[in-house]
Amino acid sequence: MVRVGRQWRPDRIGLVEAGGEPALVFHREGRVCSVDPLRITDGLITAHPRVINPDKLSHV
């Protein structure tokens, strides 16, 4: 079963480096809402975790 949290649309999506890996950064209303590191192995995305904890996003 897949659970869907609140749905929102970002105002802007950017590409940054987070933890030494490429990551997608999602902005909404001028704030960073989430950072999604992309783990790439052999040219394929092998993991796509999402960070939404405001304490961890304050420096992005």
C-alpha distance matrix in Angstrom:
0.0 3.8 6.5 9.9 13.0 16.4 17.4 20.7 22.9 25.1 28.8 29.4 27.7 30.0 30.2 31.4 31.8 29.9 30.4 32.3 29.5 29.0 26.6 25.5 26.6 25.4 28.0 27.8 31.0 32.9 30.6 28.4 24.8 23.0 24.1 21.9 23.8 23.7 24.4 26.2 27.3 29.7 29.2 25.4 22.7 21.2 19.5 18.6 18.1 18.7 21.3 21.5 23.6 26.8 29.0 28.0 28.5 31.9 33.8 32.1
3.8 0.0 3.8 6.5 9.8 13.1 13.9 17.1 19.2 21.3 25.1 25.6 24.0 26.3 26.7 28.1 28.7 26.9 27.7 29.6 26.7 26.0 23.4 22.1 23.0 21.7 24.2 24.1 27.3 29.2 27.0 24.7 21.2 19.5 20.7 18.7 20.9 20.9 22.0 24.0 25.6 28.0 27.1 23.4 20.5 19.4 17.3 15.9 15.4 15.5 18.2 18.2 20.7 23.8 26.2 25.1 25.2 28.7 30.6 28.8
6.5 3.8 0.0 3.8 6.5 9.9 11.4 14.8 17.4 19.6 23.4 24.3 23.1 25.6 26.4 27.6 28.4 26.4 27.4 29.7 27.0 26.2 23.2 21.7 22.0 20.3 22.4 21.9 24.8 26.9 24.6 22.7 19.0 17.8 19.6 18.2 20.8 21.5 23.1 25.5 27.4 30.1 29.0 25.4 22.2 21.3 18.7 16.7 15.5 14.7 16.9 16.2 18.5 21.3 23.9 23.3 23.3 26.5 28.8 27.2
9.9 6.5 3.8 0.0 3.8 6.7 7.6 11.1 13.8 16.2 19.8 21.0 20.2 23.0 24.2 25.6 26.9 25.2 26.7 28.9 26.2 24.9 21.7 19.6 19.6 17.5 19.3 18.5 21.4 23.7 21.7 20.0 16.3 15.6 17.7 16.8 19.8 20.7 22.8 25.2 27.5 30.1 28.6 25.2 21.9 21.6 18.9 16.3 15.2 13.7 15.7 14.6 17.3 19.6 22.6 22.1 21.6 24.7 27.0 25.2
13.0 9.8 6.5 3.8 0.0 3.7 6.2 9.3 12.6 14.6 18.2 19.7 19.2 22.0 23.4 24.6 25.9 24.0 25.7 28.2 25.8 24.6 21.1 19.0 18.3 15.9 17.2 16.1 18.7 21.0 18.9 17.5 13.7 13.5 16.3 16.1 19.4 20.9 23.3 26.0 28.7 31.5 29.9 26.7 23.2 23.0 19.9 16.9 15.2 12.9 14.1 12.1 14.5 16.5 19.6 19.6 19.0 21.8 24.5 22.9
16.4 13.1 9.9 6.7 3.7 0.0 3.7 6.6 10.2 12.5 15.8 17.8 18.1 21.2 23.2 24.5 26.3 24.6 26.7 29.2 26.9 25.3 21.7 19.1 17.8 14.9 15.5 13.6 15.9 18.6 16.9 16.2 12.5 13.3 16.5 17.0 20.6 22.3 25.1 27.7 30.6 33.4 31.4 28.4 24.9 25.2 22.2 18.8 17.3 14.5 15.2 12.6 15.0 16.2 19.7 20.0 18.8 21.2 24.0 22.4
17.4 13.9 11.4 7.6 6.2 3.7 0.0 3.8 7.0 10.0 13.2 15.3 15.7 19.1 21.3 23.1 25.3 24.2 26.6 28.7 26.1 24.1 20.5 17.5 16.5 13.2 13.9 12.2 14.7 17.5 16.3 15.6 12.2 13.0 16.0 16.3 20.0 21.3 24.4 26.6 29.6 32.1 29.8 26.9 23.6 24.4 21.6 18.2 17.3 14.6 15.8 13.6 16.6 17.5 21.2 21.0 19.3 21.8 24.3 22.1
20.7 17.1 14.8 11.1 9.3 6.6 3.8 0.0 3.7 6.5 9.5 11.9 12.8 16.4 19.0 20.9 23.5 22.7 25.5 27.5 25.0 22.7 19.1 15.8 14.2 10.7 10.7 8.7 11.2 14.0 13.3 13.0 10.1 11.6 14.6 15.4 19.2 20.7 24.1 26.2 29.6 31.9 29.4 26.8 23.6 24.8 22.1 18.5 17.7 14.7 15.4 13.2 16.2 16.4 20.2 20.0 17.7 19.9 22.2 19.9
22.9 19.2 17.4 13.8 12.6 10.2 7.0 3.7 0.0 3.8 6.6 8.8 10.0 13.8 16.7 19.1 22.0 21.8 24.9 26.5 23.9 21.1 17.7 14.1 12.7 9.1 9.1 7.6 10.3 12.8 12.7 12.4 10.3 11.7 14.2 14.9 18.5 19.8 23.3 25.1 28.5 30.6 27.8 25.5 22.5 24.3 21.9 18.3 18.1 15.3 16.2 14.5 17.7 17.6 21.3 20.8 18.0 20.1 21.9 19.1
25.1 21.3 19.6 16.2 14.6 12.5 10.0 6.5 3.8 0.0 3.8 5.4 6.8 10.4 13.6 15.8 18.9 18.9 22.3 23.7 21.4 18.6 15.1 11.5 9.6 5.9 5.5 5.0 8.2 9.8 9.8 9.3 8.1 9.6 11.8 13.1 16.6 18.1 21.8 23.6 27.2 29.3 26.4 24.5 21.6 23.5 21.1 17.4 17.3 14.2 14.7 13.2 16.4 15.9 19.3 18.5 15.4 17.3 18.8 15.8
28.8 25.1 23.4 19.8 18.2 15.8 13.2 9.5 6.6 3.8 0.0 3.8 7.1 10.3 14.0 16.2 19.6 20.2 23.8 25.0 22.9 19.8 16.7 13.1 10.9 7.7 5.7 5.0 6.8 8.1 9.5 10.0 10.1 12.1 14.0 15.7 18.8 20.3 24.1 25.6 29.3 31.2 28.1 26.7 24.0 26.2 24.0 20.4 20.4 17.4 17.5 16.0 18.8 17.6 20.9 20.2 16.7 18.0 19.2 16.2
29.4 25.6 24.3 21.0 19.7 17.8 15.3 11.9 8.8 5.4 3.8 0.0 3.8 6.6 10.3 12.8 16.4 17.4 21.0 21.9 19.8 16.6 13.7 10.2 8.3 6.0 5.1 6.9 9.1 8.9 9.8 9.4 10.2 11.3 12.1 13.7 16.3 17.6 21.4 22.7 26.5 28.3 25.1 24.0 21.5 24.0 22.0 18.5 18.8 16.2 16.5 15.7 18.6 17.5 20.5 19.2 15.6 17.1 17.5 14.1
27.7 24.0 23.1 20.2 19.2 18.1 15.7 12.8 10.0 6.8 7.1 3.8 0.0 3.8 7.1 9.9 13.3 14.4 18.1 18.7 16.3 13.0 10.2 6.6 5.6 4.7 6.2 9.1 12.1 11.5 11.3 9.5 10.1 9.8 9.7 10.5 12.9 13.9 17.7 18.9 22.7 24.5 21.4 20.3 17.8 20.3 18.5 15.2 15.8 13.7 14.4 14.5 17.5 17.2 19.8 17.9 14.6 16.7 16.7 13.0
30.0 26.3 25.6 23.0 22.0 21.2 19.1 16.4 13.8 10.4 10.3 6.6 3.8 0.0 3.8 6.5 10.2 12.0 15.7 15.9 13.8 10.4 8.3 5.7 5.1 6.6 8.2 11.7 14.3 12.8 12.4 10.2 11.7 10.9 9.5 10.4 11.7 12.8 16.3 17.4 21.1 22.9 19.9 19.4 17.1 19.8 18.1 15.2 16.0 14.3 14.7 15.4 18.1 17.7 19.7 17.4 14.2 16.0 15.2 11.4
30.2 26.7 26.4 24.2 23.4 23.2 21.3 19.0 16.7 13.6 14.0 10.3 7.1 3.8 0.0 3.8 7.1 9.5 13.0 12.6 10.4 6.9 5.7 4.8 6.1 9.0 11.3 15.0 17.7 15.9 15.0 12.3 13.7 11.9 9.4 9.5 9.6 10.2 13.4 14.2 17.9 19.7 16.8 16.7 14.6 17.3 16.0 13.7 14.8 13.9 14.5 16.1 18.6 18.6 20.1 17.2 14.6 16.7 15.2 11.5
31.4 28.1 27.6 25.6 24.6 24.5 23.1 20.9 19.1 15.8 16.2 12.8 9.9 6.5 3.8 0.0 3.8 6.4 9.9 9.7 8.4 5.9 5.3 6.3 6.8 10.4 12.4 16.2 18.7 16.4 15.0 12.0 13.9 11.9 8.9 9.7 8.9 10.4 13.1 14.4 18.0 20.1 17.8 17.9 15.7 17.8 16.2 14.2 14.7 13.8 13.6 15.5 17.4 17.3 18.1 15.0 12.7 14.5 12.5 9.0
31.8 28.7 28.4 26.9 25.9 26.3 25.3 23.5 22.0 18.9 19.6 16.4 13.3 10.2 7.1 3.8 0.0 3.8 6.7 5.9 5.4 4.6 5.6 8.5 9.4 13.2 15.4 19.1 21.7 19.4 17.5 14.3 15.9 13.4 9.9 10.2 8.1 9.6 11.3 12.9 16.2 18.5 16.8 17.2 15.1 16.7 15.2 13.8 14.1 14.0 13.6 16.2 17.5 17.8 17.9 14.5 13.1 15.0 12.5 9.8
29.9 26.9 26.4 25.2 24.0 24.6 24.2 22.7 21.8 18.9 20.2 17.4 14.4 12.0 9.5 6.4 3.8 0.0 3.8 5.4 5.4 6.3 6.0 9.0 9.4 13.1 15.4 18.8 21.5 19.3 16.8 13.3 14.5 11.7 8.2 8.8 6.6 9.3 10.8 13.3 16.5 19.4 18.2 17.9 15.3 16.1 13.9 12.5 11.9 11.7 10.7 13.5 14.5 15.1 14.9 11.2 10.6 12.8 10.6 8.6
30.4 27.7 27.4 26.7 25.7 26.7 26.6 25.5 24.9 22.3 23.8 21.0 18.1 15.7 13.0 9.9 6.7 3.8 0.0 3.8 5.5 8.2 8.9 12.2 13.0 16.4 18.8 22.1 24.8 22.7 19.9 16.4 17.3 14.3 10.9 10.9 8.1 10.3 10.5 13.2 15.8 18.9 18.4 18.3 15.9 15.9 13.8 13.3 12.4 13.0 11.9 15.1 15.5 16.6 15.6 11.9 12.4 14.6 12.3 11.3
32.3 29.6 29.7 28.9 28.2 29.2 28.7 27.5 26.5 23.7 25.0 21.9 18.7 15.9 12.6 9.7 5.9 5.4 3.8 0.0 3.8 7.0 9.1 12.8 14.2 18.0 20.5 24.0 26.7 24.5 22.1 18.7 19.8 16.8 13.1 12.6 9.2 10.2 9.9 11.6 13.9 16.6 16.2 16.7 15.0 15.4 14.2 14.3 14.3 15.4 15.0 18.2 19.0 20.0 19.2 15.5 15.6 17.6 15.0 13.5
29.5 26.7 27.0 26.2 25.8 26.9 26.1 25.0 23.9 21.4 22.9 19.8 16.3 13.8 10.4 8.4 5.4 5.4 5.5 3.8 0.0 3.8 6.3 10.1 12.3 15.9 18.8 22.4 25.4 23.5 21.2 17.7 18.3 15.1 11.3 9.9 6.4 6.6 6.7 8.4 11.3 14.1 13.2 13.4 11.4 12.2 11.1 11.0 11.8 13.1 13.6 17.0 18.4 19.8 19.7 15.9 15.6 18.2 16.0 13.9
29.0 26.0 26.2 24.9 24.6 25.3 24.1 22.7 21.1 18.6 19.8 16.6 13.0 10.4 6.9 5.9 4.6 6.3 8.2 7.0 3.8 0.0 3.8 7.1 9.8 13.3 16.3 19.9 23.0 21.3 19.4 16.0 16.7 13.7 10.1 8.6 5.9 5.7 7.5 8.6 12.1 14.4 12.5 12.6 10.6 12.5 11.5 10.5 11.9 12.7 13.5 16.5 18.6 19.6 20.2 16.6 15.4 18.0 16.1 13.2
26.6 23.4 23.2 21.7 21.1 21.7 20.5 19.1 17.7 15.1 16.7 13.7 10.2 8.3 5.7 5.3 5.6 6.0 8.9 9.1 6.3 3.8 0.0 3.8 6.4 9.8 13.0 16.5 19.7 18.2 16.2 12.7 13.1 10.0 6.5 5.2 4.0 5.4 8.6 10.5 14.3 16.9 14.8 14.0 11.2 13.0 11.0 8.9 9.7 9.6 10.4 13.1 15.4 16.5 17.5 14.1 12.6 15.5 14.3 11.1
25.5 22.1 21.7 19.6 19.0 19.1 17.5 15.8 14.1 11.5 13.1 10.2 6.6 5.7 4.8 6.3 8.5 9.0 12.2 12.8 10.1 7.1 3.8 0.0 3.8 6.5 10.0 13.3 16.7 15.6 14.0 10.7 10.8 8.2 5.7 5.0 6.4 7.6 11.3 13.0 16.8 19.1 16.6 15.4 12.5 14.6 12.6 9.6 10.5 9.3 10.4 12.2 15.1 15.8 17.7 14.8 12.5 15.4 14.9 11.3
26.6 23.0 22.0 19.6 18.3 17.8 16.5 14.2 12.7 9.6 10.9 8.3 5.6 5.1 6.1 6.8 9.4 9.4 13.0 14.2 12.3 9.8 6.4 3.8 0.0 3.8 6.6 10.2 13.3 12.0 10.2 6.9 7.7 6.0 4.5 6.4 8.6 10.8 14.4 16.5 20.3 22.8 20.3 19.2 16.1 18.0 15.5 12.3 12.0 9.7 9.6 10.4 13.1 13.0 15.1 12.7 9.8 12.3 12.2 8.6
25.4 21.7 20.3 17.5 15.9 14.9 13.2 10.7 9.1 5.9 7.7 6.0 4.7 6.6 9.0 10.4 13.2 13.1 16.4 18.0 15.9 13.3 9.8 6.5 3.8 0.0 3.8 6.8 10.3 9.9 8.4 5.8 5.6 5.3 6.4 8.3 11.4 13.5 17.2 19.3 23.0 25.4 22.8 21.3 18.1 19.9 17.3 13.7 13.3 10.4 10.4 9.9 13.0 12.7 15.5 13.9 10.8 13.1 13.9 10.6
28.0 24.2 22.4 19.3 17.2 15.5 13.9 10.7 9.1 5.5 5.7 5.1 6.2 8.2 11.3 12.4 15.4 15.4 18.8 20.5 18.8 16.3 13.0 10.0 6.6 3.8 0.0 3.8 6.7 6.2 5.3 4.4 5.5 7.4 9.2 11.8 14.8 17.1 20.8 22.9 26.7 29.0 26.3 25.0 21.9 23.8 21.1 17.5 16.8 13.5 12.8 11.4 13.9 12.5 15.5 14.7 11.1 12.4 13.6 10.7
27.8 24.1 21.9 18.5 16.1 13.6 12.2 8.7 7.6 5.0 5.0 6.9 9.1 11.7 15.0 16.2 19.1 18.8 22.1 24.0 22.4 19.9 16.5 13.3 10.2 6.8 3.8 0.0 3.8 5.5 5.4 6.5 6.2 9.3 12.0 14.6 17.9 20.2 23.9 26.0 29.8 32.2 29.5 27.8 24.7 26.4 23.6 19.9 18.9 15.4 14.6 12.4 14.6 13.0 16.5 16.4 13.0 14.0 15.9 13.5
31.0 27.3 24.8 21.4 18.7 15.9 14.7 11.2 10.3 8.2 6.8 9.1 12.1 14.3 17.7 18.7 21.7 21.5 24.8 26.7 25.4 23.0 19.7 16.7 13.3 10.3 6.7 3.8 0.0 3.8 5.6 8.5 9.1 12.6 15.3 18.1 21.3 23.7 27.4 29.6 33.3 35.7 33.0 31.5 28.4 30.1 27.3 23.6 22.5 18.9 17.7 15.1 16.8 14.5 17.7 18.2 14.8 14.9 16.9 15.1
32.9 29.2 26.9 23.7 21.0 18.6 17.5 14.0 12.8 9.8 8.1 8.9 11.5 12.8 15.9 16.4 19.4 19.3 22.7 24.5 23.5 21.3 18.2 15.6 12.0 9.9 6.2 5.5 3.8 0.0 3.8 7.0 9.2 12.3 14.3 17.5 20.2 22.8 26.4 28.6 32.3 34.7 32.0 30.9 27.9 29.7 27.0 23.4 22.3 18.9 17.3 15.2 16.5 13.8 16.5 16.8 13.1 12.7 14.2 12.3
30.6 27.0 24.6 21.7 18.9 16.9 16.3 13.3 12.7 9.8 9.5 9.8 11.3 12.4 15.0 15.0 17.5 16.8 19.9 22.1 21.2 19.4 16.2 14.0 10.2 8.4 5.3 5.4 5.6 3.8 0.0 3.8 6.1 9.2 11.5 14.9 17.6 20.6 24.0 26.5 30.2 32.9 30.5 29.2 26.0 27.4 24.4 20.9 19.4 15.8 13.8 11.6 12.7 10.0 12.8 13.0 9.5 9.3 11.3 9.7
28.4 24.7 22.7 20.0 17.5 16.2 15.6 13.0 12.4 9.3 10.0 9.4 9.5 10.2 12.3 12.0 14.3 13.3 16.4 18.7 17.7 16.0 12.7 10.7 6.9 5.8 4.4 6.5 8.5 7.0 3.8 0.0 3.8 5.9 7.7 11.2 13.9 16.9 20.3 22.9 26.6 29.4 27.1 25.8 22.5 23.8 20.8 17.3 15.8 12.4 10.4 8.9 10.4 8.5 11.2 10.5 6.9 8.1 9.6 7.3
24.8 21.2 19.0 16.3 13.7 12.5 12.2 10.1 10.3 8.1 10.1 10.2 10.1 11.7 13.7 13.9 15.9 14.5 17.3 19.8 18.3 16.7 13.1 10.8 7.7 5.6 5.5 6.2 9.1 9.2 6.1 3.8 0.0 3.8 7.2 10.1 13.4 16.4 19.7 22.5 26.1 29.0 26.8 25.0 21.5 22.5 19.2 15.6 13.8 10.1 8.6 6.3 8.6 7.8 11.2 10.7 7.8 10.0 12.2 10.1
23.0 19.5 17.8 15.6 13.5 13.3 13.0 11.6 11.7 9.6 12.1 11.3 9.8 10.9 11.9 11.9 13.4 11.7 14.3 16.8 15.1 13.7 10.0 8.2 6.0 5.3 7.4 9.3 12.6 12.3 9.2 5.9 3.8 0.0 3.8 6.5 9.8 12.8 16.0 18.9 22.5 25.5 23.5 21.6 18.0 18.8 15.6 12.0 10.2 6.6 5.5 4.7 7.9 8.4 11.2 9.6 7.3 10.5 12.0 9.7
24.1 20.7 19.6 17.7 16.3 16.5 16.0 14.6 14.2 11.8 14.0 12.1 9.7 9.5 9.4 8.9 9.9 8.2 10.9 13.1 11.3 10.1 6.5 5.7 4.5 6.4 9.2 12.0 15.3 14.3 11.5 7.7 7.2 3.8 0.0 3.8 6.4 9.6 12.8 15.7 19.3 22.3 20.4 18.8 15.4 16.3 13.2 9.9 8.5 5.9 5.2 6.8 9.5 10.4 12.2 9.4 7.5 11.0 11.3 8.6
21.9 18.7 18.2 16.8 16.1 17.0 16.3 15.4 14.9 13.1 15.7 13.7 10.5 10.4 9.5 9.7 10.2 8.8 10.9 12.6 9.9 8.6 5.2 5.0 6.4 8.3 11.8 14.6 18.1 17.5 14.9 11.2 10.1 6.5 3.8 0.0 3.8 6.4 9.6 12.5 16.0 19.0 17.2 15.3 11.7 12.6 9.6 6.2 5.7 4.5 6.2 8.8 11.8 13.5 15.2 12.2 11.0 14.6 14.6 11.9
23.8 20.9 20.8 19.8 19.4 20.6 20.0 19.2 18.5 16.6 18.8 16.3 12.9 11.7 9.6 8.9 8.1 6.6 8.1 9.2 6.4 5.9 4.0 6.4 8.6 11.4 14.8 17.9 21.3 20.2 17.6 13.9 13.4 9.8 6.4 3.8 0.0 3.8 6.4 9.5 13.0 16.2 14.8 13.3 10.0 10.6 8.0 6.0 6.1 6.9 8.2 11.6 13.8 15.7 16.5 13.1 12.5 15.9 15.1 12.6
23.7 20.9 21.5 20.7 20.9 22.3 21.3 20.7 19.8 18.1 20.3 17.6 13.9 12.8 10.2 10.4 9.6 9.3 10.3 10.2 6.6 5.7 5.4 7.6 10.8 13.5 17.1 20.2 23.7 22.8 20.6 16.9 16.4 12.8 9.6 6.4 3.8 0.0 3.8 6.1 9.7 12.7 11.1 9.5 6.3 7.6 6.0 5.1 7.4 9.3 11.6 14.8 17.4 19.4 20.3 16.8 16.2 19.6 18.6 15.9
24.4 22.0 23.1 22.8 23.3 25.1 24.4 24.1 23.3 21.8 24.1 21.4 17.7 16.3 13.4 13.1 11.3 10.8 10.5 9.9 6.7 7.5 8.6 11.3 14.4 17.2 20.8 23.9 27.4 26.4 24.0 20.3 19.7 16.0 12.8 9.6 6.4 3.8 0.0 3.8 6.7 10.1 9.6 8.2 5.7 5.6 5.0 6.6 8.7 11.6 13.8 17.3 19.4 21.8 22.3 18.6 18.6 22.0 20.8 18.5
26.2 24.0 25.5 25.2 26.0 27.7 26.6 26.2 25.1 23.6 25.6 22.7 18.9 17.4 14.2 14.4 12.9 13.3 13.2 11.6 8.4 8.6 10.5 13.0 16.5 19.3 22.9 26.0 29.6 28.6 26.5 22.9 22.5 18.9 15.7 12.5 9.5 6.1 3.8 0.0 3.8 6.6 5.9 5.3 4.4 5.6 7.3 9.2 12.1 14.9 17.3 20.7 23.0 25.2 25.8 22.1 21.9 25.1 23.6 21.1
27.3 25.6 27.4 27.5 28.7 30.6 29.6 29.6 28.5 27.2 29.3 26.5 22.7 21.1 17.9 18.0 16.2 16.5 15.8 13.9 11.3 12.1 14.3 16.8 20.3 23.0 26.7 29.8 33.3 32.3 30.2 26.6 26.1 22.5 19.3 16.0 13.0 9.7 6.7 3.8 0.0 3.8 5.4 5.3 6.4 6.2 9.1 11.9 14.7 18.0 20.4 23.9 26.0 28.4 28.8 25.2 25.2 28.4 26.9 24.6
29.7 28.0 30.1 30.1 31.5 33.4 32.1 31.9 30.6 29.3 31.2 28.3 24.5 22.9 19.7 20.1 18.5 19.4 18.9 16.6 14.1 14.4 16.9 19.1 22.8 25.4 29.0 32.2 35.7 34.7 32.9 29.4 29.0 25.5 22.3 19.0 16.2 12.7 10.1 6.6 3.8 0.0 3.8 5.6 8.5 9.1 12.4 15.1 18.2 21.3 23.8 27.3 29.6 31.8 32.3 28.6 28.5 31.6 30.0 27.4
29.2 27.1 29.0 28.6 29.9 31.4 29.8 29.4 27.8 26.4 28.1 25.1 21.4 19.9 16.8 17.8 16.8 18.2 18.4 16.2 13.2 12.5 14.8 16.6 20.3 22.8 26.3 29.5 33.0 32.0 30.5 27.1 26.8 23.5 20.4 17.2 14.8 11.1 9.6 5.9 5.4 3.8 0.0 3.8 6.9 9.1 12.1 13.9 17.3 20.0 22.6 25.9 28.4 30.4 31.3 27.7 27.0 30.1 28.5 25.6
25.4 23.4 25.4 25.2 26.7 28.4 26.9 26.8 25.5 24.5 26.7 24.0 20.3 19.4 16.7 17.9 17.2 17.9 18.3 16.7 13.4 12.6 14.0 15.4 19.2 21.3 25.0 27.8 31.5 30.9 29.2 25.8 25.0 21.6 18.8 15.3 13.3 9.5 8.2 5.3 5.3 5.6 3.8 0.0 3.8 6.0 9.2 11.1 14.7 17.5 20.5 23.7 26.4 28.7 29.8 26.3 25.7 29.1 28.0 25.1
22.7 20.5 22.2 21.9 23.2 24.9 23.6 23.6 22.5 21.6 24.0 21.5 17.8 17.1 14.6 15.7 15.1 15.3 15.9 15.0 11.4 10.6 11.2 12.5 16.1 18.1 21.9 24.7 28.4 27.9 26.0 22.5 21.5 18.0 15.4 11.7 10.0 6.3 5.7 4.4 6.4 8.5 6.9 3.8 0.0 3.8 5.8 7.3 10.9 13.7 16.8 19.9 22.7 25.0 26.2 22.8 22.3 25.8 24.9 22.1
21.2 19.4 21.3 21.6 23.0 25.2 24.4 24.8 24.3 23.5 26.2 24.0 20.3 19.8 17.3 17.8 16.7 16.1 15.9 15.4 12.2 12.5 13.0 14.6 18.0 19.9 23.8 26.4 30.1 29.7 27.4 23.8 22.5 18.8 16.3 12.6 10.6 7.6 5.6 5.6 6.2 9.1 9.1 6.0 3.8 0.0 3.8 7.0 10.0 13.5 16.5 19.8 22.3 25.0 25.9 22.6 22.7 26.3 25.6 23.2
19.5 17.3 18.7 18.9 19.9 22.2 21.6 22.1 21.9 21.1 24.0 22.0 18.5 18.1 16.0 16.2 15.2 13.9 13.8 14.2 11.1 11.5 11.0 12.6 15.5 17.3 21.1 23.6 27.3 27.0 24.4 20.8 19.2 15.6 13.2 9.6 8.0 6.0 5.0 7.3 9.1 12.4 12.1 9.2 5.8 3.8 0.0 3.8 6.3 9.8 12.8 16.1 18.5 21.4 22.3 19.1 19.3 23.0 22.6 20.4
18.6 15.9 16.7 16.3 16.9 18.8 18.2 18.5 18.3 17.4 20.4 18.5 15.2 15.2 13.7 14.2 13.8 12.5 13.3 14.3 11.0 10.5 8.9 9.6 12.3 13.7 17.5 19.9 23.6 23.4 20.9 17.3 15.6 12.0 9.9 6.2 6.0 5.1 6.6 9.2 11.9 15.1 13.9 11.1 7.3 7.0 3.8 0.0 3.8 6.6 10.0 13.0 15.8 18.5 19.8 16.8 16.5 20.3 20.2 17.8
18.1 15.4 15.5 15.2 15.2 17.3 17.3 17.7 18.1 17.3 20.4 18.8 15.8 16.0 14.8 14.7 14.1 11.9 12.4 14.3 11.8 11.9 9.7 10.5 12.0 13.3 16.8 18.9 22.5 22.3 19.4 15.8 13.8 10.2 8.5 5.7 6.1 7.4 8.7 12.1 14.7 18.2 17.3 14.7 10.9 10.0 6.3 3.8 0.0 3.8 6.8 10.0 12.4 15.4 16.6 13.7 14.0 17.8 18.1 16.2
18.7 15.5 14.7 13.7 12.9 14.5 14.6 14.7 15.3 14.2 17.4 16.2 13.7 14.3 13.9 13.8 14.0 11.7 13.0 15.4 13.1 12.7 9.6 9.3 9.7 10.4 13.5 15.4 18.9 18.9 15.8 12.4 10.1 6.6 5.9 4.5 6.9 9.3 11.6 14.9 18.0 21.3 20.0 17.5 13.7 13.5 9.8 6.6 3.8 0.0 3.8 6.4 9.3 12.1 13.8 11.4 11.1 14.9 15.8 13.9
21.3 18.2 16.9 15.7 14.1 15.2 15.8 15.4 16.2 14.7 17.5 16.5 14.4 14.7 14.5 13.6 13.6 10.7 11.9 15.0 13.6 13.5 10.4 10.4 9.6 10.4 12.8 14.6 17.7 17.3 13.8 10.4 8.6 5.5 5.2 6.2 8.2 11.6 13.8 17.3 20.4 23.8 22.6 20.5 16.8 16.5 12.8 10.0 6.8 3.8 0.0 3.8 5.9 8.6 10.1 7.6 7.7 11.5 12.7 11.3
21.5 18.2 16.2 14.6 12.1 12.6 13.6 13.2 14.5 13.2 16.0 15.7 14.5 15.4 16.1 15.5 16.2 13.5 15.1 18.2 17.0 16.5 13.1 12.2 10.4 9.9 11.4 12.4 15.1 15.2 11.6 8.9 6.3 4.7 6.8 8.8 11.6 14.8 17.3 20.7 23.9 27.3 25.9 23.7 19.9 19.8 16.1 13.0 10.0 6.4 3.8 0.0 3.8 6.1 8.7 7.7 7.2 10.5 12.7 11.7
23.6 20.7 18.5 17.3 14.5 15.0 16.6 16.2 17.7 16.4 18.8 18.6 17.5 18.1 18.6 17.4 17.5 14.5 15.5 19.0 18.4 18.6 15.4 15.1 13.1 13.0 13.9 14.6 16.8 16.5 12.7 10.4 8.6 7.9 9.5 11.8 13.8 17.4 19.4 23.0 26.0 29.6 28.4 26.4 22.7 22.3 18.5 15.8 12.4 9.3 5.9 3.8 0.0 3.8 5.5 5.4 6.4 9.0 11.7 11.8
26.8 23.8 21.3 19.6 16.5 16.2 17.5 16.4 17.6 15.9 17.6 17.5 17.2 17.7 18.6 17.3 17.8 15.1 16.6 20.0 19.8 19.6 16.5 15.8 13.0 12.7 12.5 13.0 14.5 13.8 10.0 8.5 7.8 8.4 10.4 13.5 15.7 19.4 21.8 25.2 28.4 31.8 30.4 28.7 25.0 25.0 21.4 18.5 15.4 12.1 8.6 6.1 3.8 0.0 3.8 5.4 5.0 6.2 9.6 10.2
29.0 26.2 23.9 22.6 19.6 19.7 21.2 20.2 21.3 19.3 20.9 20.5 19.8 19.7 20.1 18.1 17.9 14.9 15.6 19.2 19.7 20.2 17.5 17.7 15.1 15.5 15.5 16.5 17.7 16.5 12.8 11.2 11.2 11.2 12.2 15.2 16.5 20.3 22.3 25.8 28.8 32.3 31.3 29.8 26.2 25.9 22.3 19.8 16.6 13.8 10.1 8.7 5.5 3.8 0.0 3.8 5.5 5.7 8.5 10.4
28.0 25.1 23.3 22.1 19.6 20.0 21.0 20.0 20.8 18.5 20.2 19.2 17.9 17.4 17.2 15.0 14.5 11.2 11.9 15.5 15.9 16.6 14.1 14.8 12.7 13.9 14.7 16.4 18.2 16.8 13.0 10.5 10.7 9.6 9.4 12.2 13.1 16.8 18.6 22.1 25.2 28.6 27.7 26.3 22.8 22.6 19.1 16.8 13.7 11.4 7.6 7.7 5.4 5.4 3.8 0.0 3.8 5.8 7.2 8.3
28.5 25.2 23.3 21.6 19.0 18.8 19.3 17.7 18.0 15.4 16.7 15.6 14.6 14.2 14.6 12.7 13.1 10.6 12.4 15.6 15.6 15.4 12.6 12.5 9.8 10.8 11.1 13.0 14.8 13.1 9.5 6.9 7.8 7.3 7.5 11.0 12.5 16.2 18.6 21.9 25.2 28.5 27.0 25.7 22.3 22.7 19.3 16.5 14.0 11.1 7.7 7.2 6.4 5.0 5.5 3.8 0.0 3.8 5.6 5.5
31.9 28.7 26.5 24.7 21.8 21.2 21.8 19.9 20.1 17.3 18.0 17.1 16.7 16.0 16.7 14.5 15.0 12.8 14.6 17.6 18.2 18.0 15.5 15.4 12.3 13.1 12.4 14.0 14.9 12.7 9.3 8.1 10.0 10.5 11.0 14.6 15.9 19.6 22.0 25.1 28.4 31.6 30.1 29.1 25.8 26.3 23.0 20.3 17.8 14.9 11.5 10.5 9.0 6.2 5.7 5.8 3.8 0.0 3.8 5.7
33.8 30.6 28.8 27.0 24.5 24.0 24.3 22.2 21.9 18.8 19.2 17.5 16.7 15.2 15.2 12.5 12.5 10.6 12.3 15.0 16.0 16.1 14.3 14.9 12.2 13.9 13.6 15.9 16.9 14.2 11.3 9.6 12.2 12.0 11.3 14.6 15.1 18.6 20.8 23.6 26.9 30.0 28.5 28.0 24.9 25.6 22.6 20.2 18.1 15.8 12.7 12.7 11.7 9.6 8.5 7.2 5.6 3.8 0.0 3.8
32.1 28.8 27.2 25.2 22.9 22.4 22.1 19.9 19.1 15.8 16.2 14.1 13.0 11.4 11.5 9.0 9.8 8.6 11.3 13.5 13.9 13.2 11.1 11.3 8.6 10.6 10.7 13.5 15.1 12.3 9.7 7.3 10.1 9.7 8.6 11.9 12.6 15.9 18.5 21.1 24.6 27.4 25.6 25.1 22.1 23.2 20.4 17.8 16.2 13.9 11.3 11.7 11.8 10.2 10.4 8.3 5.5 5.7 3.8 0.0
